[in-house]
Amino acid sequence: MSGTVITAAQRPGPSAVRRLTALARAELALLGRNRGVMLTALLIPLAVPFSLHGAVDKMNLKQAGLSIGSVMLTAALGFTFLFAVYTSLVNAYVARREELVLKRLRTGELSDTEILTGTALPAMGLGLAQALLLWAACAVLLHTGPPKAPYLTVLGIVAGLVLSAALAALTASFTRSVESAQVTALPLVLVSMLGSGIMFPVDLMPDGLARICGVLPFSPAIRLVSGGLTGGMSAYETLGALAGALAWVIVAVFAVRRWFRWESRR
């Protein structure tokens, strides 16, 4: 009976799930050591929305079918997308690139997609945990109650997290150093805060301005989150928001595949 000799090169390697898990675990350890990024990611989404309570209370929310609780929870989730995921990942991608970590990972079994996804998983997990915590906190403190259409809110959260990670990788492509990461991330953060319905509901804007703000990257995801909380979205509006969110994710992923830089820019 003859045997088959299997060389080391022919032995099956670890599965994609195991590779992603190992990379995500290592990235989580690095994320935990960066106190500045952790404080920004944890405190801003929790503190800033509640500091806006006085301003939100003065808005004519009933006219748009909104409540203080739904507006503040939407704002909190928007800040989670921007700070817990987007800005922290811009910093992470740039730091790993400049330290040649990404370049070394490409010489192993990990594919490019696995490297970028594994690096993003801890921040996305943190964002998801924050979303659930904020959801519970607003239900208790602001009496928001359960979402009227929870599946829309879930879709909005998923779309926001995925888009945040993709846009972070794209922003990192044009960021030269860790020190400049906060600067290059700032334009999208400011535009999204002011125009995507995070700090000011789009439903309260003039129609012309609302249409312009509706095409911003995070606007469809925020619209799904808000619509799920209030239950005030028609089928047409839901399909439009889903199409917009999917379109932005596809565009961002395509841009990352086209322009992401793996070599140090020093």
Short mmCIF file of the C-alpha atoms (twelve columns), coordinates in Angstrom:
data_MODEL
# 
_entry.id   MODEL 
# 
loop_
_atom_site.group_PDB 
_atom_site.id 
_atom_site.type_symbol 
_atom_site.label_atom_id 
_atom_site.label_alt_id 
_atom_site.label_comp_id 
_atom_site.label_asym_id 
_atom_site.label_seq_id 
_atom_site.Cartn_x 
_atom_site.Cartn_y 
_atom_site.Cartn_z 
_atom_site.pdbx_PDB_model_num 
ATOM 1   C CA . MET A 1   0.000   0.000  0.000  1 
ATOM 2   C CA . SER A 2   1.596   3.210  -1.136 1 
ATOM 3   C CA . GLY A 3   1.293   6.441  0.817  1 
ATOM 4   C CA . THR A 4   1.019   9.985  -0.404 1 
ATOM 5   C CA . VAL A 5   3.631   12.419 0.797  1 
ATOM 6   C CA . ILE A 6   2.234   15.870 1.592  1 
ATOM 7   C CA . THR A 7   4.778   18.614 1.627  1 
ATOM 8   C CA . ALA A 8   4.569   21.640 3.904  1 
ATOM 9   C CA . ALA A 9   3.506   23.812 0.986  1 
ATOM 10  C CA . GLN A 10  0.622   21.433 0.226  1 
ATOM 11  C CA . ARG A 11  -0.755  21.276 3.769  1 
ATOM 12  C CA . PRO A 12  -3.945  23.240 4.178  1 
ATOM 13  C CA . GLY A 13  -3.438  26.496 6.031  1 
ATOM 14  C CA . PRO A 14  -5.712  28.026 8.617  1 
ATOM 15  C CA . SER A 15  -9.179  28.974 7.466  1 
ATOM 16  C CA . ALA A 16  -10.099 32.535 6.584  1 
ATOM 17  C CA . VAL A 17  -12.153 32.794 9.788  1 
ATOM 18  C CA . ARG A 18  -9.190  31.750 11.940 1 
ATOM 19  C CA . ARG A 19  -6.895  34.174 10.130 1 
ATOM 20  C CA . LEU A 20  -9.344  37.029 10.561 1 
ATOM 21  C CA . THR A 21  -9.849  36.150 14.228 1 
ATOM 22  C CA . ALA A 22  -6.121  36.127 14.912 1 
ATOM 23  C CA . LEU A 23  -5.594  39.446 13.146 1 
ATOM 24  C CA . ALA A 24  -8.587  41.047 14.867 1 
ATOM 25  C CA . ARG A 25  -7.336  39.871 18.268 1 
ATOM 26  C CA . ALA A 26  -3.930  41.424 17.652 1 
ATOM 27  C CA . GLU A 27  -5.505  44.656 16.409 1 
ATOM 28  C CA . LEU A 28  -7.768  44.801 19.469 1 
ATOM 29  C CA . ALA A 29  -4.723  44.617 21.732 1 
ATOM 30  C CA . LEU A 30  -3.080  47.484 19.822 1 
ATOM 31  C CA . LEU A 31  -6.282  49.525 19.923 1 
ATOM 32  C CA . GLY A 32  -6.512  49.092 23.689 1 
ATOM 33  C CA . ARG A 33  -2.997  50.468 24.135 1 
ATOM 34  C CA . ASN A 34  -3.777  53.702 22.270 1 
ATOM 35  C CA . ARG A 35  -5.460  55.646 25.069 1 
ATOM 36  C CA . GLY A 36  -6.071  58.781 23.007 1 
ATOM 37  C CA . VAL A 37  -7.958  56.923 20.303 1 
ATOM 38  C CA . MET A 38  -9.877  54.855 22.859 1 
ATOM 39  C CA . LEU A 39  -10.992 57.942 24.799 1 
ATOM 40  C CA . THR A 40  -12.124 59.652 21.599 1 
ATOM 41  C CA . ALA A 41  -13.954 56.552 20.409 1 
ATOM 42  C CA . LEU A 42  -15.671 55.900 23.737 1 
ATOM 43  C CA . LEU A 43  -16.430 59.305 25.225 1 
ATOM 44  C CA . ILE A 44  -17.479 61.497 22.290 1 
ATOM 45  C CA . PRO A 45  -20.354 59.285 21.050 1 
ATOM 46  C CA . LEU A 46  -21.606 58.987 24.632 1 
ATOM 47  C CA . ALA A 47  -21.133 62.571 25.835 1 
ATOM 48  C CA . VAL A 48  -21.658 64.921 22.889 1 
ATOM 49  C CA . PRO A 49  -25.233 63.933 21.889 1 
ATOM 50  C CA . PHE A 50  -26.510 64.402 25.435 1 
ATOM 51  C CA . SER A 51  -24.841 67.808 25.606 1 
ATOM 52  C CA . LEU A 52  -27.113 68.842 22.722 1 
ATOM 53  C CA . HIS A 53  -30.275 68.130 24.716 1 
ATOM 54  C CA . GLY A 54  -31.049 71.828 25.262 1 
ATOM 55  C CA . ALA A 55  -30.723 72.693 21.567 1 
ATOM 56  C CA . VAL A 56  -32.766 69.676 20.474 1 
ATOM 57  C CA . ASP A 57  -35.500 70.576 22.949 1 
ATOM 58  C CA . LYS A 58  -35.987 73.923 21.162 1 
ATOM 59  C CA . MET A 59  -36.480 72.351 17.722 1 
ATOM 60  C CA . ASN A 60  -39.967 71.963 16.261 1 
ATOM 61  C CA . LEU A 61  -39.758 68.166 16.276 1 
ATOM 62  C CA . LYS A 62  -43.461 67.312 16.358 1 
ATOM 63  C CA . GLN A 63  -43.955 68.916 12.952 1 
ATOM 64  C CA . ALA A 64  -41.609 66.313 11.452 1 
ATOM 65  C CA . GLY A 65  -42.970 63.437 13.544 1 
ATOM 66  C CA . LEU A 66  -39.800 63.267 15.657 1 
ATOM 67  C CA . SER A 67  -39.122 63.143 19.386 1 
ATOM 68  C CA . ILE A 68  -36.215 64.256 21.557 1 
ATOM 69  C CA . GLY A 69  -35.312 60.649 22.252 1 
ATOM 70  C CA . SER A 70  -35.233 59.560 18.609 1 
ATOM 71  C CA . VAL A 71  -33.214 62.637 17.541 1 
ATOM 72  C CA . MET A 72  -30.649 62.194 20.311 1 
ATOM 73  C CA . LEU A 73  -30.297 58.449 19.745 1 
ATOM 74  C CA . THR A 74  -29.822 59.055 16.017 1 
ATOM 75  C CA . ALA A 75  -27.169 61.665 16.835 1 
ATOM 76  C CA . ALA A 76  -25.426 59.298 19.246 1 
ATOM 77  C CA . LEU A 77  -25.297 56.511 16.664 1 
ATOM 78  C CA . GLY A 78  -23.997 58.965 14.065 1 
ATOM 79  C CA . PHE A 79  -21.198 60.014 16.413 1 
ATOM 80  C CA . THR A 80  -20.424 56.325 16.918 1 
ATOM 81  C CA . PHE A 81  -19.953 55.884 13.163 1 
ATOM 82  C CA . LEU A 82  -17.703 58.936 12.939 1 
ATOM 83  C CA . PHE A 83  -15.558 58.590 16.059 1 
ATOM 84  C CA . ALA A 84  -15.682 55.004 17.319 1 
ATOM 85  C CA . VAL A 85  -15.130 53.588 13.837 1 
ATOM 86  C CA . TYR A 86  -14.154 56.095 11.152 1 
ATOM 87  C CA . THR A 87  -11.557 58.323 12.839 1 
ATOM 88  C CA . SER A 88  -10.094 55.513 14.948 1 
ATOM 89  C CA . LEU A 89  -9.653  53.339 11.859 1 
ATOM 90  C CA . VAL A 90  -8.033  56.111 9.825  1 
ATOM 91  C CA . ASN A 91  -5.457  56.291 12.604 1 
ATOM 92  C CA . ALA A 92  -5.073  52.496 12.719 1 
ATOM 93  C CA . TYR A 93  -4.658  51.996 8.969  1 
ATOM 94  C CA . VAL A 94  -2.091  54.800 8.690  1 
ATOM 95  C CA . ALA A 95  -0.145  53.603 11.739 1 
ATOM 96  C CA . ARG A 96  0.003   49.985 10.511 1 
ATOM 97  C CA . ARG A 97  1.048   51.114 7.033  1 
ATOM 98  C CA . GLU A 98  3.806   53.408 8.259  1 
ATOM 99  C CA . GLU A 99  5.076   50.705 10.643 1 
ATOM 100 C CA . LEU A 100 5.172   48.319 7.621  1 
ATOM 101 C CA . VAL A 101 2.772   45.954 9.380  1 
ATOM 102 C CA . LEU A 102 0.401   45.839 6.406  1 
ATOM 103 C CA . LYS A 103 3.282   45.177 4.024  1 
ATOM 104 C CA . ARG A 104 4.510   42.245 6.111  1 
ATOM 105 C CA . LEU A 105 0.999   40.803 6.391  1 
ATOM 106 C CA . ARG A 106 0.715   40.757 2.591  1 
ATOM 107 C CA . THR A 107 3.659   38.338 2.398  1 
ATOM 108 C CA . GLY A 108 1.681   35.707 4.311  1 
ATOM 109 C CA . GLU A 109 -1.549  33.836 3.653  1 
ATOM 110 C CA . LEU A 110 -3.844  36.766 4.299  1 
ATOM 111 C CA . SER A 111 -5.487  38.357 1.280  1 
ATOM 112 C CA . ASP A 112 -5.741  42.138 0.950  1 
ATOM 113 C CA . THR A 113 -9.426  42.010 1.839  1 
ATOM 114 C CA . GLU A 114 -8.722  39.912 4.930  1 
ATOM 115 C CA . ILE A 115 -6.008  42.340 6.093  1 
ATOM 116 C CA . LEU A 116 -8.256  45.385 5.809  1 
ATOM 117 C CA . THR A 117 -11.262 43.576 7.297  1 
ATOM 118 C CA . GLY A 118 -9.318  42.069 10.190 1 
ATOM 119 C CA . THR A 119 -7.873  45.469 11.050 1 
ATOM 120 C CA . ALA A 120 -11.365 46.985 11.035 1 
ATOM 121 C CA . LEU A 121 -13.173 44.318 13.064 1 
ATOM 122 C CA . PRO A 122 -12.263 45.576 16.591 1 
ATOM 123 C CA . ALA A 123 -13.379 49.138 15.835 1 
ATOM 124 C CA . MET A 124 -16.567 47.888 14.178 1 
ATOM 125 C CA . GLY A 125 -17.226 45.624 17.160 1 
ATOM 126 C CA . LEU A 126 -16.702 48.585 19.489 1 
ATOM 127 C CA . GLY A 127 -19.117 50.633 17.390 1 
ATOM 128 C CA . LEU A 128 -21.752 47.893 17.513 1 
ATOM 129 C CA . ALA A 129 -21.391 47.520 21.284 1 
ATOM 130 C CA . GLN A 130 -21.740 51.282 21.695 1 
ATOM 131 C CA . ALA A 131 -24.838 51.296 19.499 1 
ATOM 132 C CA . LEU A 132 -26.494 48.673 21.713 1 
ATOM 133 C CA . LEU A 133 -25.451 50.527 24.882 1 
ATOM 134 C CA . LEU A 134 -26.787 53.836 23.572 1 
ATOM 135 C CA . TRP A 135 -29.989 52.151 22.486 1 
ATOM 136 C CA . ALA A 136 -30.522 50.824 26.025 1 
ATOM 137 C CA . ALA A 137 -29.478 54.108 27.679 1 
ATOM 138 C CA . CYS A 138 -31.880 56.207 25.601 1 
ATOM 139 C CA . ALA A 139 -34.696 53.747 26.241 1 
ATOM 140 C CA . VAL A 140 -34.205 54.154 30.004 1 
ATOM 141 C CA . LEU A 141 -33.247 57.835 30.288 1 
ATOM 142 C CA . LEU A 142 -35.252 59.378 27.449 1 
ATOM 143 C CA . HIS A 143 -38.111 56.862 27.321 1 
ATOM 144 C CA . THR A 144 -37.658 56.288 23.596 1 
ATOM 145 C CA . GLY A 145 -39.148 52.827 23.770 1 
ATOM 146 C CA . PRO A 146 -38.411 50.150 21.173 1 
ATOM 147 C CA . PRO A 147 -37.946 51.172 17.516 1 
ATOM 148 C CA . LYS A 148 -41.122 51.240 15.480 1 
ATOM 149 C CA . ALA A 149 -39.328 49.432 12.621 1 
ATOM 150 C CA . PRO A 150 -36.271 47.758 14.220 1 
ATOM 151 C CA . TYR A 151 -35.149 46.077 10.999 1 
ATOM 152 C CA . LEU A 152 -34.551 49.511 9.445  1 
ATOM 153 C CA . THR A 153 -32.478 50.673 12.405 1 
ATOM 154 C CA . VAL A 154 -30.431 47.464 12.264 1 
ATOM 155 C CA . LEU A 155 -29.856 47.913 8.532  1 
ATOM 156 C CA . GLY A 156 -28.835 51.521 9.136  1 
ATOM 157 C CA . ILE A 157 -26.359 50.533 11.845 1 
ATOM 158 C CA . VAL A 158 -24.812 47.802 9.684  1 
ATOM 159 C CA . ALA A 159 -24.571 50.126 6.683  1 
ATOM 160 C CA . GLY A 160 -23.047 52.875 8.836  1 
ATOM 161 C CA . LEU A 161 -20.419 50.580 10.339 1 
ATOM 162 C CA . VAL A 162 -19.384 49.064 6.994  1 
ATOM 163 C CA . LEU A 163 -19.268 52.461 5.283  1 
ATOM 164 C CA . SER A 164 -17.257 53.936 8.164  1 
ATOM 165 C CA . ALA A 165 -14.615 51.233 7.789  1 
ATOM 166 C CA . ALA A 166 -14.450 51.564 3.998  1 
ATOM 167 C CA . LEU A 167 -14.194 55.362 4.119  1 
ATOM 168 C CA . ALA A 168 -11.515 55.091 6.808  1 
ATOM 169 C CA . ALA A 169 -9.382  52.920 4.527  1 
ATOM 170 C CA . LEU A 170 -9.946  55.361 1.670  1 
ATOM 171 C CA . THR A 171 -9.016  58.376 3.815  1 
ATOM 172 C CA . ALA A 172 -5.906  56.561 5.031  1 
ATOM 173 C CA . SER A 173 -4.825  56.201 1.411  1 
ATOM 174 C CA . PHE A 174 -4.347  59.969 1.209  1 
ATOM 175 C CA . THR A 175 -2.974  60.458 4.728  1 
ATOM 176 C CA . ARG A 176 0.790   60.798 4.977  1 
ATOM 177 C CA . SER A 177 1.316   60.231 8.708  1 
ATOM 178 C CA . VAL A 178 -0.406  59.336 11.963 1 
ATOM 179 C CA . GLU A 179 -0.049  62.948 13.077 1 
ATOM 180 C CA . SER A 180 -2.066  64.183 10.090 1 
ATOM 181 C CA . ALA A 181 -4.747  61.472 10.352 1 
ATOM 182 C CA . GLN A 182 -7.104  63.624 12.421 1 
ATOM 183 C CA . VAL A 183 -6.716  66.483 9.935  1 
ATOM 184 C CA . THR A 184 -7.543  64.421 6.847  1 
ATOM 185 C CA . ALA A 185 -10.520 62.825 8.602  1 
ATOM 186 C CA . LEU A 186 -11.912 66.175 9.769  1 
ATOM 187 C CA . PRO A 187 -13.680 67.325 6.541  1 
ATOM 188 C CA . LEU A 188 -15.876 64.239 6.303  1 
ATOM 189 C CA . VAL A 189 -16.583 64.367 10.048 1 
ATOM 190 C CA . LEU A 190 -17.711 68.011 9.935  1 
ATOM 191 C CA . VAL A 191 -19.771 67.645 6.746  1 
ATOM 192 C CA . SER A 192 -21.485 64.525 8.090  1 
ATOM 193 C CA . MET A 193 -22.195 66.046 11.497 1 
ATOM 194 C CA . LEU A 194 -23.835 69.117 9.963  1 
ATOM 195 C CA . GLY A 195 -25.462 67.693 6.850  1 
ATOM 196 C CA . SER A 196 -26.267 64.009 7.321  1 
ATOM 197 C CA . GLY A 197 -28.903 64.399 10.013 1 
ATOM 198 C CA . ILE A 198 -26.615 63.769 12.992 1 
ATOM 199 C CA . MET A 199 -26.660 67.140 14.765 1 
ATOM 200 C CA . PHE A 200 -29.635 68.582 12.893 1 
ATOM 201 C CA . PRO A 201 -32.484 66.415 11.502 1 
ATOM 202 C CA . VAL A 202 -32.705 66.539 7.713  1 
ATOM 203 C CA . ASP A 203 -36.513 66.598 8.009  1 
ATOM 204 C CA . LEU A 204 -36.274 70.094 9.490  1 
ATOM 205 C CA . MET A 205 -34.131 71.480 6.662  1 
ATOM 206 C CA . PRO A 206 -35.514 73.372 3.638  1 
ATOM 207 C CA . ASP A 207 -36.357 71.020 0.774  1 
ATOM 208 C CA . GLY A 208 -33.491 72.133 -1.471 1 
ATOM 209 C CA . LEU A 209 -30.881 71.815 1.252  1 
ATOM 210 C CA . ALA A 210 -32.351 68.494 2.389  1 
ATOM 211 C CA . ARG A 211 -31.981 67.051 -1.131 1 
ATOM 212 C CA . ILE A 212 -28.336 68.120 -1.281 1 
ATOM 213 C CA . CYS A 213 -27.589 66.732 2.183  1 
ATOM 214 C CA . GLY A 214 -29.374 63.505 1.268  1 
ATOM 215 C CA . VAL A 215 -26.567 62.495 -1.108 1 
ATOM 216 C CA . LEU A 216 -23.809 62.771 1.513  1 
ATOM 217 C CA . PRO A 217 -22.115 59.436 2.368  1 
ATOM 218 C CA . PHE A 218 -23.671 58.848 5.791  1 
ATOM 219 C CA . SER A 219 -27.091 60.324 5.032  1 
ATOM 220 C CA . PRO A 220 -28.766 57.076 3.854  1 
ATOM 221 C CA . ALA A 221 -27.554 55.118 6.894  1 
ATOM 222 C CA . ILE A 222 -28.660 57.869 9.290  1 
ATOM 223 C CA . ARG A 223 -31.993 58.056 7.477  1 
ATOM 224 C CA . LEU A 224 -32.514 54.307 7.989  1 
ATOM 225 C CA . VAL A 225 -31.611 54.587 11.680 1 
ATOM 226 C CA . SER A 226 -34.012 57.494 12.206 1 
ATOM 227 C CA . GLY A 227 -36.759 55.929 10.121 1 
ATOM 228 C CA . GLY A 228 -36.516 52.717 12.100 1 
ATOM 229 C CA . LEU A 229 -36.844 54.596 15.386 1 
ATOM 230 C CA . THR A 230 -39.878 56.634 14.327 1 
ATOM 231 C CA . GLY A 231 -41.477 54.246 11.833 1 
ATOM 232 C CA . GLY A 232 -42.114 57.209 9.559  1 
ATOM 233 C CA . MET A 233 -40.556 55.936 6.317  1 
ATOM 234 C CA . SER A 234 -42.629 54.897 3.330  1 
ATOM 235 C CA . ALA A 235 -41.659 51.941 1.168  1 
ATOM 236 C CA . TYR A 236 -40.351 54.332 -1.496 1 
ATOM 237 C CA . GLU A 237 -38.204 56.220 1.025  1 
ATOM 238 C CA . THR A 238 -36.911 52.953 2.474  1 
ATOM 239 C CA . LEU A 239 -35.852 51.633 -0.935 1 
ATOM 240 C CA . GLY A 240 -34.195 54.959 -1.728 1 
ATOM 241 C CA . ALA A 241 -32.237 54.952 1.533  1 
ATOM 242 C CA . LEU A 242 -31.196 51.311 1.071  1 
ATOM 243 C CA . ALA A 243 -30.093 51.990 -2.507 1 
ATOM 244 C CA . GLY A 244 -28.143 55.070 -1.406 1 
ATOM 245 C CA . ALA A 245 -26.401 53.222 1.433  1 
ATOM 246 C CA . LEU A 246 -25.496 50.303 -0.831 1 
ATOM 247 C CA . ALA A 247 -24.246 52.642 -3.562 1 
ATOM 248 C CA . TRP A 248 -21.937 54.483 -1.154 1 
ATOM 249 C CA . VAL A 249 -20.552 51.204 0.214  1 
ATOM 250 C CA . ILE A 250 -19.849 49.933 -3.318 1 
ATOM 251 C CA . VAL A 251 -18.193 53.210 -4.345 1 
ATOM 252 C CA . ALA A 252 -16.055 53.293 -1.190 1 
ATOM 253 C CA . VAL A 253 -14.950 49.654 -1.555 1 
ATOM 254 C CA . PHE A 254 -14.103 50.172 -5.231 1 
ATOM 255 C CA . ALA A 255 -12.085 53.291 -4.376 1 
ATOM 256 C CA . VAL A 256 -10.184 51.423 -1.652 1 
ATOM 257 C CA . ARG A 257 -9.326  48.595 -4.040 1 
ATOM 258 C CA . ARG A 258 -8.143  51.165 -6.570 1 
ATOM 259 C CA . TRP A 259 -6.195  53.631 -4.418 1 
ATOM 260 C CA . PHE A 260 -5.275  52.077 -1.074 1 
ATOM 261 C CA . ARG A 261 -1.548  52.404 -0.433 1 
ATOM 262 C CA . TRP A 262 0.331   49.523 1.201  1 
ATOM 263 C CA . GLU A 263 3.782   51.122 1.149  1 
ATOM 264 C CA . SER A 264 4.977   53.656 3.699  1 
ATOM 265 C CA . ARG A 265 4.673   57.268 2.540  1 
ATOM 266 C CA . ARG A 266 7.756   58.444 4.413  1 
# 
